Amino acid sequence: MKKLLDLSHTIEDGLVTYKGLPAPIICDYLSREESKKHYAEGTSFQIGKIEMCSNTGTYLDTPFHRYEEGKDLSEIELESLASLDSIKIIVNEDITAIGKDHFTDQPVAGKAVLLQTNWSRHWNTEQYYEGHPFLTEEAAVYLRDNGVVLVGIDSYNIDDISTNSRPVHSILLGADILIVEHMCNLHEIPDSDFKFYAVPVKVKGMGTFPVRAFAEFEI
């Protein structure tokens, strides 16, 4: 029997995902009450409106996010986003810098690699923005050189944001390796033998967008 497990946060009005970026505004474009004027008695509809930064909730980074000539959301093949063979790496909660030693004995080639740091327990709190776990540059090089196809993390950023350098984004996206940040519920999926999905809307000229990330596995 197959199980689908949601690995994404809920986006709601006023949610702050990345400190300093605007929170989404979610409202009615046409309310149910207003719609009654246009339809037969007893019939109503709601049409919503959202104003949102692309880096909101659980989102996918494509190469265009970092590189002007990189693939944007509309150019990423579905085969790179859906039904990906995957493994999960569990990172101890006392580790901040995730080094390549976490991966050297793991079968990462051709896989989506999801990093369970459990930092998502701080989601929507001030603590979420400070001192989060991140991938080291050396680890990013190792993953690139060993053929990963996507890297996901349940943390605030896959890079160390204490400096203005972003080597992990640069290395992975420069090799067309996709990134998913701000994941959750990774403790509920198996360590291996599962499929991963993270499909955004197909938008031209944009490099980042929220996804409904989920895992599929046998129970």
BELTA-V583644 format. One record per residue. SS is DSSP state (2 for helix, 1 for strand, 0 for the rest). Layout:
ss->SS
ss->SS
This chain:
ss->0
ss->1
ss->1
ss->1
ss->1
ss->1
ss->0
ss->1
ss->0
ss->0
ss->0
ss->0
ss->0
ss->0
ss->0
ss->0
ss->0
ss->0
ss->0
ss->0
ss->0
ss->0
ss->0
ss->0
ss->1
ss->1
ss->1
ss->1
ss->1
ss->1
ss->0
ss->2
ss->2
ss->2
ss->2
ss->0
ss->0
ss->0
ss->0
ss->0
ss->0
ss->0
ss->0
ss->0
ss->0
ss->0
ss->1
ss->1
ss->1
ss->1
ss->1
ss->0
ss->0
ss->0
ss->0
ss->0
ss->0
ss->0
ss->1
ss->1
ss->1
ss->0
ss->2
ss->2
ss->2
ss->2
ss->0
ss->0
ss->0
ss->0
ss->0
ss->0
ss->2
ss->2
ss->2
ss->0
ss->0
ss->2
ss->2
ss->2
ss->0
ss->0
ss->0
ss->1
ss->1
ss->1
ss->1
ss->1
ss->1
ss->1
ss->0
ss->0
ss->0
ss->0
ss->0
ss->0
ss->1
ss->1
ss->0
ss->2
ss->2
ss->2
ss->0
ss->0
ss->0
ss->0
ss->0
ss->0
ss->0
ss->0
ss->0
ss->1
ss->1
ss->1
ss->1
ss->1
ss->0
ss->0
ss->2
ss->2
ss->2
ss->2
ss->0
ss->0
ss->0
ss->2
ss->2
ss->2
ss->2
ss->0
ss->0
ss->0
ss->0
ss->1
ss->1
ss->0
ss->2
ss->2
ss->2
ss->2
ss->2
ss->2
ss->2
ss->2
ss->2
ss->0
ss->0
ss->0
ss->0
ss->1
ss->1
ss->1
ss->1
ss->0
ss->0
ss->0
ss->0
ss->0
ss->0
ss->0
ss->0
ss->0
ss->0
ss->0
ss->0
ss->0
ss->2
ss->2
ss->2
ss->2
ss->2
ss->2
ss->2
ss->2
ss->0
ss->0
ss->0
ss->1
ss->1
ss->1
ss->1
ss->0
ss->1
ss->0
ss->0
ss->2
ss->2
ss->2
ss->0
ss->0
ss->0
ss->0
ss->0
ss->1
ss->1
ss->1
ss->1
ss->0
ss->0
ss->0
ss->0
ss->0
ss->0
ss->0
ss->0
ss->0
ss->0
ss->1
ss->1
ss->1
ss->0
ss->0
ss->0
ss->1
ss->1
ss->1
ss->1
ss->1
ss->0
